Amino acid sequence: MSLSLEKPLCVDLDGTLVLTDTLHESVFLLLRKNLFYFFPLVFWLFKGVPVFKKEVMQRSRPRAHLLPYHEELMIYLKQEKNKGRKLILVTGTNELMAREISEHVGLFDECLASSISQNLIGDAKHVLLEKKFGPKGFDYIGNSWSDVVVWRGAHQSLLVSSSKKWAHKIHRHVNITHIFMKTNFGIKGLIKLLRCHQWVKNVLIIAPLILAHKIGEGGIWLHAVQAFFAMSFLSSSVYIANDLIDLESDRAHVSKKKRPIAAGTITPLEGIFFFLITFGVSIFLAWDFSWRVYIALGFYFVLAMLYSFWLKRLLLADVIVLAGLYSSRIFIGSQVFSIPLSPWFIAFSSFFFLSLALVKRYAELHNIQNGEVLGRGYRASDKPLVASMGIASGYLAVLVLALYLSSPEVVLLYSRPYALWLLCPLFFYWISRIWLLTHRGLMHEDPIVFALKDAASYIFVILVGLVLLAGVL
């Protein structure tokens, strides 16, 4: 692609240089600080878009060095800069944000942005550039429909697009000389956004059914499947909300920065759309369940949202709540099938899931430098204590299991209760192995992801199933 070096190259910001919308993110960050900012936001919006942008961004804005930049475009801009080309950042973003990004990128000779008196998009941008450089006196890179009028006044037009269909639509109105493609949000991205691999946790819903020996009852599996998907879509809505809330911290994280919203594959507004869709689907799937199920689902949702907004940042309270979110799936299952939970099972699951929650925290601590705060109330120096608590909790779960197997209730439920004692060494082995691998730094920060890829975990589940079957038959 040959471009005249005499003409300045003007570059748009939102959706072009960066893959997200900085105004939307600024609003999210502001609401995360204080939800009561909602009311001033409405007031500022009535005063006009330029005022709205300034009021929001002078209070809260994303950090420039953490934003997802269009890598191919950045390489191209560096090449043009090395050739002596004049680069200008021209954006509808408020000047506070635009200047920070311009300084961080370090390639632009000038930064033109919205101020309190002007919203620099569409016609306003076209008039300013034509006045500054003359008709056809500049080249322009943009991404949106509002850029069409700017492209028409440019010497050469370059487009950033995630869709060939969108590129063809723009090309019908403007002669586009080059297209910079960005990652399209497809099925793979949707699966990643919904975190479908986490749906395996929701199998816990049928745990009361299995332990009550009602797994073979006719028609009950239809309810089981319905409850599984209702819970799965509800949990996905929570994950999406969590991604929106933790946008900046995810971008600073080694692996979480690849999540769709953090990576800029989808915008925060699209994230809200998918949040509403998944939440709505969950409510629809649970429509014919009893009011007790709705209360249980509501409890999970409220607790999960409190965890995302606040509780995850509280020392130790975070892992207790995380264990509670695991256990709540079992409680939801008990309400779906009208099966009361055994105190033994509640105690066992509480200790077991607390151990897994501490595994998750330990694995996260393993990836930070000594003395560095994780953002969850922990430091790297806490690792030995976190491991001690996690191992102790796991072994307490095995102890509860052993005490249960010694109780009179077992004889009433199982024809061969002595066979169930094999569960103790199995759980002891799996918990010990998980913690040993975690200590060696081989554990994924999400134990569920690790278990899904771990052959020994599959063998463990199969053996537990066989032992339970042997105890019943």
PLY file of the C-alpha trace (Angstrom):
ply
format ascii 1.0
element vertex 473
property float x
property float y
property float z
element edge 472
property int vertex1
property int vertex2
end_header
0.00 0.00 0.00
1.55 3.31 -1.13
0.52 6.51 0.66
1.81 10.03 0.14
4.18 10.93 2.97
3.43 14.62 2.49
-0.13 14.20 3.70
-0.67 13.67 7.44
-2.25 10.41 8.55
-5.19 11.08 10.88
-6.22 8.21 13.15
-9.48 7.67 15.03
-9.35 6.27 18.56
-12.36 4.24 19.80
-12.83 1.05 17.80
-9.83 1.94 15.63
-6.59 2.48 17.52
-8.08 0.84 20.61
-10.50 -2.06 20.28
-12.97 -0.79 22.84
-14.95 2.37 23.62
-13.20 4.49 26.23
-16.35 6.47 27.13
-18.35 3.33 27.87
-15.52 1.99 30.00
-15.22 5.29 31.85
-18.92 5.12 32.72
-18.50 1.55 34.02
-15.51 2.55 36.13
-17.44 5.49 37.56
-20.44 3.35 38.47
-18.12 0.79 40.01
-16.78 3.51 42.30
-20.30 4.48 43.35
-23.59 3.30 41.87
-25.20 6.59 42.93
-23.27 8.28 40.12
-26.14 7.07 37.94
-28.15 10.18 38.81
-25.44 12.75 37.95
-24.80 10.80 34.73
-28.38 11.43 33.61
-28.08 15.11 34.54
-24.78 15.51 32.63
-26.24 13.81 29.58
-29.05 16.38 29.43
-26.39 19.12 29.40
-24.97 17.72 26.16
-22.58 14.98 25.02
-19.39 17.13 25.27
-20.21 18.03 28.89
-21.11 14.39 29.63
-17.76 13.17 28.29
-15.77 15.71 30.28
-17.65 15.19 33.55
-17.24 11.41 33.31
-13.60 11.32 32.24
-12.35 13.88 34.72
-13.65 11.58 37.46
-12.83 8.17 36.01
-11.17 6.79 32.90
-9.33 3.59 31.91
-5.55 3.47 32.22
-3.98 4.01 28.81
-1.29 1.34 29.18
-3.89 -1.37 29.88
-6.20 -0.67 26.93
-6.37 -3.27 24.11
-4.69 -1.73 21.05
-5.05 -2.88 17.45
-1.67 -4.59 17.03
-1.60 -4.64 13.22
-2.51 -0.96 13.07
0.12 -0.10 15.68
2.79 -1.82 13.58
1.64 0.09 10.49
1.70 3.43 12.35
5.24 2.76 13.60
6.34 2.02 10.03
4.77 5.26 8.77
6.36 7.21 11.62
9.77 5.79 10.75
9.27 7.01 7.18
8.82 10.54 8.50
5.03 10.61 8.21
3.12 13.07 10.38
0.60 11.20 12.56
-2.38 12.90 14.18
-4.81 11.38 16.69
-8.29 12.72 15.87
-11.03 11.46 18.15
-14.44 12.13 19.63
-13.05 11.01 22.99
-12.57 13.76 25.55
-9.17 15.46 25.45
-8.22 14.15 28.92
-8.35 10.53 27.76
-7.03 11.27 24.26
-3.89 13.01 25.54
-3.07 10.17 27.92
-3.35 7.63 25.10
-1.36 9.84 22.73
1.44 10.17 25.29
1.41 6.44 26.01
1.56 5.42 22.33
4.27 7.99 21.65
3.74 8.13 17.87
1.47 11.13 17.37
2.65 14.62 16.49
-0.67 16.16 17.47
-3.83 15.23 19.36
-7.22 16.63 18.35
-10.09 15.60 20.65
-13.49 16.57 22.01
-13.65 19.41 24.51
-16.44 20.84 26.64
-17.46 23.02 23.68
-17.18 20.51 20.83
-18.00 16.85 20.16
-15.38 15.96 17.56
-17.20 13.32 15.49
-18.73 13.17 12.01
-19.22 16.58 10.39
-17.33 18.41 13.16
-14.28 16.21 12.60
-14.51 16.62 8.81
-14.76 20.43 9.03
-11.81 20.68 11.43
-9.51 18.48 9.32
-10.45 20.18 6.06
-9.90 23.60 7.62
-6.53 22.49 8.99
-5.19 20.58 5.97
-7.43 21.58 3.08
-9.70 19.42 0.86
-8.16 15.98 0.29
-5.19 17.16 2.31
-5.09 14.25 4.73
-5.51 10.47 4.94
-7.88 9.04 7.52
-8.25 5.75 9.41
-11.62 5.10 11.08
-14.13 2.37 11.82
-17.70 3.67 12.18
-20.57 4.99 10.10
-19.98 8.50 11.47
-16.55 8.41 9.79
-18.05 8.23 6.27
-18.23 12.02 5.96
-14.58 12.27 7.08
-13.46 9.63 4.57
-15.20 11.52 1.76
-13.05 14.56 2.51
-9.84 12.54 2.84
-7.20 11.82 0.19
-7.10 8.12 1.05
-9.47 6.20 3.30
-8.43 3.31 5.54
-10.87 1.17 7.53
-10.66 -0.90 10.70
-13.37 -3.58 10.68
-14.21 -6.88 12.37
-16.58 -7.92 9.58
-16.19 -8.26 5.82
-19.90 -7.49 5.51
-19.40 -4.16 7.30
-16.35 -3.41 5.17
-18.36 -4.01 1.98
-21.15 -1.75 3.27
-18.70 1.10 3.92
-16.96 0.48 0.58
-20.26 1.14 -1.25
-20.16 4.72 0.05
-16.42 5.39 0.22
-13.41 4.19 -1.76
-11.52 2.30 0.94
-7.86 1.79 0.03
-6.95 -0.60 2.83
-8.73 -2.60 5.53
-7.25 -3.51 8.92
-9.23 -6.48 10.21
-9.78 -7.09 13.91
-10.92 -10.24 15.69
-14.56 -11.00 15.01
-16.75 -12.09 17.89
-17.99 -15.50 16.74
-19.21 -18.72 18.33
-15.81 -19.36 19.88
-15.85 -15.91 21.46
-19.40 -16.44 22.75
-18.43 -19.74 24.38
-15.47 -17.99 26.00
-17.66 -15.11 27.18
-20.24 -17.47 28.72
-17.42 -19.60 30.19
-19.22 -22.76 29.18
-16.43 -24.88 30.69
-17.62 -23.59 34.08
-21.03 -25.15 33.47
-19.57 -28.44 34.69
-19.95 -27.03 38.24
-23.71 -27.07 37.76
-23.71 -30.87 37.64
-23.72 -30.45 41.43
-27.45 -29.75 41.08
-28.09 -33.48 40.65
-25.94 -34.44 43.67
-29.00 -34.61 46.03
-30.73 -36.80 43.43
-27.83 -39.26 43.35
-27.34 -39.42 47.11
-31.09 -39.91 47.70
-31.01 -42.87 45.27
-33.70 -41.32 43.06
-31.61 -41.15 39.94
-33.66 -43.83 38.20
-37.09 -42.30 38.72
-38.94 -41.63 35.48
-39.39 -38.06 34.26
-37.05 -36.59 36.83
-34.22 -36.17 34.33
-36.22 -33.66 32.32
-36.30 -31.43 35.39
-32.62 -32.12 35.97
-31.66 -30.96 32.46
-33.95 -27.94 32.75
-32.43 -26.97 36.11
-28.90 -27.51 34.79
-29.34 -25.07 31.90
-31.26 -22.55 34.03
-28.38 -22.54 36.49
-25.79 -22.48 33.71
-27.20 -19.40 31.99
-27.63 -17.67 35.36
-24.00 -18.35 36.26
-22.93 -17.13 32.80
-24.75 -13.84 33.41
-22.76 -13.48 36.63
-19.49 -14.22 34.81
-20.28 -11.52 32.24
-21.09 -9.02 35.00
-17.84 -9.98 36.71
-15.90 -9.36 33.49
-17.46 -5.91 33.19
-16.71 -5.07 36.82
-13.13 -6.39 36.74
-12.27 -4.97 33.33
-9.09 -3.14 34.35
-7.78 -5.75 36.78
-8.35 -8.47 34.17
-6.24 -6.54 31.65
-3.39 -6.40 34.16
-3.62 -10.17 34.64
-1.46 -12.68 32.75
-4.29 -14.89 31.47
-7.51 -12.97 32.23
-6.54 -10.22 29.77
-7.52 -12.66 26.99
-11.17 -12.67 28.06
-13.43 -11.21 25.32
-14.37 -7.96 27.06
-10.89 -7.31 28.45
-9.33 -8.07 25.06
-11.74 -5.73 23.28
-13.28 -8.53 21.21
-16.67 -7.29 22.37
-17.56 -3.88 23.77
-18.93 -3.23 27.26
-22.34 -2.39 25.75
-22.40 -5.75 23.96
-21.42 -7.31 27.28
-24.50 -5.77 28.92
-26.63 -7.11 26.08
-25.36 -10.67 26.61
-25.79 -10.27 30.38
-29.47 -9.44 29.91
-29.95 -12.26 27.39
-28.38 -14.96 29.59
-30.24 -13.72 32.67
-33.53 -13.72 30.74
-32.96 -17.22 29.36
-32.29 -18.49 32.89
-35.55 -17.00 34.21
-37.45 -18.46 31.24
-36.03 -21.96 31.79
-36.96 -21.84 35.48
-40.49 -20.54 34.89
-42.34 -23.68 36.04
-40.22 -24.38 39.13
-41.55 -23.72 42.63
-41.08 -20.41 44.42
-38.47 -22.11 46.61
-36.29 -22.69 43.55
-36.65 -19.03 42.55
-35.56 -17.97 46.04
-32.56 -20.32 45.86
-31.59 -19.02 42.41
-32.08 -15.45 43.62
-29.87 -16.12 46.64
-27.12 -17.46 44.38
-27.39 -14.48 42.03
-27.31 -11.86 44.81
-24.41 -13.58 46.59
-22.48 -13.94 43.32
-23.00 -10.26 42.45
-21.94 -9.19 45.95
-18.87 -11.35 45.49
-18.07 -9.67 42.16
-18.64 -6.12 43.43
-17.21 -6.34 46.92
-16.67 -9.62 48.76
-13.88 -10.93 46.50
-11.66 -8.13 47.80
-12.09 -9.08 51.46
-9.39 -11.24 53.01
-10.65 -14.82 53.69
-14.28 -13.76 53.28
-13.73 -14.21 49.54
-12.87 -17.91 49.76
-15.69 -18.60 52.22
-18.19 -16.99 49.86
-16.64 -18.77 46.87
-17.10 -22.10 48.66
-20.66 -21.04 49.45
-21.34 -20.41 45.76
-20.26 -23.98 45.00
-22.45 -25.36 47.79
-25.43 -23.22 46.74
-25.70 -25.32 43.58
-26.35 -28.37 45.75
-28.96 -26.43 47.72
-30.67 -25.36 44.47
-30.76 -29.03 43.42
-32.38 -29.99 46.71
-35.13 -27.42 46.08
-35.66 -28.51 42.47
-36.16 -32.15 43.46
-37.68 -31.47 46.93
-34.97 -33.53 48.62
-33.79 -32.37 52.08
-30.03 -32.06 52.47
-28.17 -34.14 55.02
-26.14 -32.13 57.59
-23.29 -34.53 56.83
-23.35 -33.62 53.16
-23.52 -29.89 53.94
-20.46 -30.17 56.21
-18.51 -32.31 53.72
-19.22 -30.05 50.75
-18.43 -26.89 52.73
-14.95 -28.09 53.71
-14.27 -29.65 50.30
-15.21 -26.53 48.32
-13.37 -24.27 50.76
-10.25 -26.28 49.97
-10.81 -25.76 46.22
-11.39 -22.03 46.74
-8.06 -21.81 48.56
-6.42 -23.75 45.72
-7.65 -21.04 43.37
-6.21 -18.27 45.55
-2.89 -20.06 46.02
-2.51 -20.55 42.27
-3.17 -16.82 41.73
-0.63 -15.89 44.41
1.94 -18.10 42.72
1.88 -15.81 39.67
2.68 -12.55 41.46
5.95 -11.19 42.74
6.89 -11.23 46.40
5.22 -8.45 48.35
2.92 -7.45 45.50
-0.74 -7.07 46.41
-3.01 -9.28 44.32
-6.03 -7.04 44.61
-7.93 -9.65 46.59
-6.53 -8.84 50.03
-3.59 -11.26 49.76
0.17 -11.01 49.32
2.61 -13.51 47.86
4.03 -14.02 51.36
0.64 -15.45 52.41
1.14 -18.59 50.30
2.28 -20.94 53.11
-0.67 -19.98 55.30
-3.16 -20.24 52.42
-1.80 -23.72 51.64
-2.07 -24.78 55.29
-5.69 -23.66 55.50
-6.55 -25.30 52.17
-4.98 -28.65 53.00
-6.55 -28.66 56.47
-9.95 -27.89 54.99
-9.61 -30.69 52.44
-8.64 -33.21 55.09
-11.53 -32.05 57.30
-13.83 -32.96 54.42
-12.35 -36.48 54.44
-12.80 -36.63 58.23
-16.47 -35.64 57.92
-16.88 -38.35 55.27
-15.34 -40.94 57.62
-17.61 -39.87 60.49
-20.63 -40.11 58.21
-19.65 -43.63 57.13
-19.53 -44.56 60.83
-23.04 -43.22 61.46
-26.26 -45.31 61.62
-27.74 -43.48 58.60
-25.40 -45.24 56.20
-26.76 -48.68 57.02
-30.28 -47.51 56.16
-29.29 -46.09 52.76
-26.69 -48.56 51.49
-26.79 -52.35 51.27
-22.97 -52.59 51.42
-21.89 -49.61 53.56
-18.42 -51.10 54.16
-17.63 -50.62 50.44
-18.02 -46.86 50.85
-14.91 -46.70 53.03
-12.94 -46.76 49.79
-14.15 -43.19 49.26
-11.87 -41.92 52.03
-8.54 -42.90 50.43
-9.83 -41.76 47.04
-10.69 -38.26 48.30
-7.52 -38.15 50.39
-5.46 -38.96 47.29
-7.20 -36.44 45.01
-7.07 -33.56 47.51
-3.41 -34.27 48.34
-2.49 -34.50 44.66
-4.26 -31.23 43.84
-2.39 -29.42 46.59
0.95 -30.98 45.68
0.58 -29.86 42.05
-0.55 -26.43 43.22
2.53 -26.13 45.43
4.72 -27.01 42.43
3.12 -24.23 40.39
1.42 -26.65 38.00
-2.14 -25.68 38.88
-4.23 -23.51 36.57
-5.69 -20.47 38.33
-9.08 -22.07 37.76
-9.14 -25.59 39.30
-12.12 -26.48 37.08
-10.07 -25.86 33.94
-7.31 -28.04 35.39
-9.69 -30.87 36.32
-11.23 -30.90 32.83
-7.77 -31.51 31.34
-6.50 -33.87 34.04
-6.73 -37.60 33.32
-6.28 -38.52 37.00
-9.34 -36.42 37.91
-11.47 -38.33 35.40
-10.26 -41.63 36.86
-11.05 -40.30 40.35
-14.64 -39.43 39.37
-15.15 -42.84 37.72
-13.82 -44.68 40.78
-16.03 -42.64 43.14
-19.03 -43.51 40.96
-18.14 -47.22 41.01
-17.72 -47.22 44.79
-21.12 -45.55 45.27
-22.65 -48.09 42.90
-21.04 -50.95 44.80
-22.48 -49.60 48.05
-26.01 -49.54 46.62
-26.12 -52.85 44.73
0 1
1 2
2 3
3 4
4 5
5 6
6 7
7 8
8 9
9 10
10 11
11 12
12 13
13 14
14 15
15 16
16 17
17 18
18 19
19 20
20 21
21 22
22 23
23 24
24 25
25 26
26 27
27 28
28 29
29 30
30 31
31 32
32 33
33 34
34 35
35 36
36 37
37 38
38 39
39 40
40 41
41 42
42 43
43 44
44 45
45 46
46 47
47 48
48 49
49 50
50 51
51 52
52 53
53 54
54 55
55 56
56 57
57 58
58 59
59 60
60 61
61 62
62 63
63 64
64 65
65 66
66 67
67 68
68 69
69 70
70 71
71 72
72 73
73 74
74 75
75 76
76 77
77 78
78 79
79 80
80 81
81 82
82 83
83 84
84 85
85 86
86 87
87 88
88 89
89 90
90 91
91 92
92 93
93 94
94 95
95 96
96 97
97 98
98 99
99 100
100 101
101 102
102 103
103 104
104 105
105 106
106 107
107 108
108 109
109 110
110 111
111 112
112 113
113 114
114 115
115 116
116 117
117 118
118 119
119 120
120 121
121 122
122 123
123 124
124 125
125 126
126 127
127 128
128 129
129 130
130 131
131 132
132 133
133 134
134 135
135 136
136 137
137 138
138 139
139 140
140 141
141 142
142 143
143 144
144 145
145 146
146 147
147 148
148 149
149 150
150 151
151 152
152 153
153 154
154 155
155 156
156 157
157 158
158 159
159 160
160 161
161 162
162 163
163 164
164 165
165 166
166 167
167 168
168 169
169 170
170 171
171 172
172 173
173 174
174 175
175 176
176 177
177 178
178 179
179 180
180 181
181 182
182 183
183 184
184 185
185 186
186 187
187 188
188 189
189 190
190 191
191 192
192 193
193 194
194 195
195 196
196 197
197 198
198 199
199 200
200 201
201 202
202 203
203 204
204 205
205 206
206 207
207 208
208 209
209 210
210 211
211 212
212 213
213 214
214 215
215 216
216 217
217 218
218 219
219 220
220 221
221 222
222 223
223 224
224 225
225 226
226 227
227 228
228 229
229 230
230 231
231 232
232 233
233 234
234 235
235 236
236 237
237 238
238 239
239 240
240 241
241 242
242 243
243 244
244 245
245 246
246 247
247 248
248 249
249 250
250 251
251 252
252 253
253 254
254 255
255 256
256 257
257 258
258 259
259 260
260 261
261 262
262 263
263 264
264 265
265 266
266 267
267 268
268 269
269 270
270 271
271 272
272 273
273 274
274 275
275 276
276 277
277 278
278 279
279 280
280 281
281 282
282 283
283 284
284 285
285 286
286 287
287 288
288 289
289 290
290 291
291 292
292 293
293 294
294 295
295 296
296 297
297 298
298 299
299 300
300 301
301 302
302 303
303 304
304 305
305 306
306 307
307 308
308 309
309 310
310 311
311 312
312 313
313 314
314 315
315 316
316 317
317 318
318 319
319 320
320 321
321 322
322 323
323 324
324 325
325 326
326 327
327 328
328 329
329 330
330 331
331 332
332 333
333 334
334 335
335 336
336 337
337 338
338 339
339 340
340 341
341 342
342 343
343 344
344 345
345 346
346 347
347 348
348 349
349 350
350 351
351 352
352 353
353 354
354 355
355 356
356 357
357 358
358 359
359 360
360 361
361 362
362 363
363 364
364 365
365 366
366 367
367 368
368 369
369 370
370 371
371 372
372 373
373 374
374 375
375 376
376 377
377 378
378 379
379 380
380 381
381 382
382 383
383 384
384 385
385 386
386 387
387 388
388 389
389 390
390 391
391 392
392 393
393 394
394 395
395 396
396 397
397 398
398 399
399 400
400 401
401 402
402 403
403 404
404 405
405 406
406 407
407 408
408 409
409 410
410 411
411 412
412 413
413 414
414 415
415 416
416 417
417 418
418 419
419 420
420 421
421 422
422 423
423 424
424 425
425 426
426 427
427 428
428 429
429 430
430 431
431 432
432 433
433 434
434 435
435 436
436 437
437 438
438 439
439 440
440 441
441 442
442 443
443 444
444 445
445 446
446 447
447 448
448 449
449 450
450 451
451 452
452 453
453 454
454 455
455 456
456 457
457 458
458 459
459 460
460 461
461 462
462 463
463 464
464 465
465 466
466 467
467 468
468 469
469 470
470 471
471 472
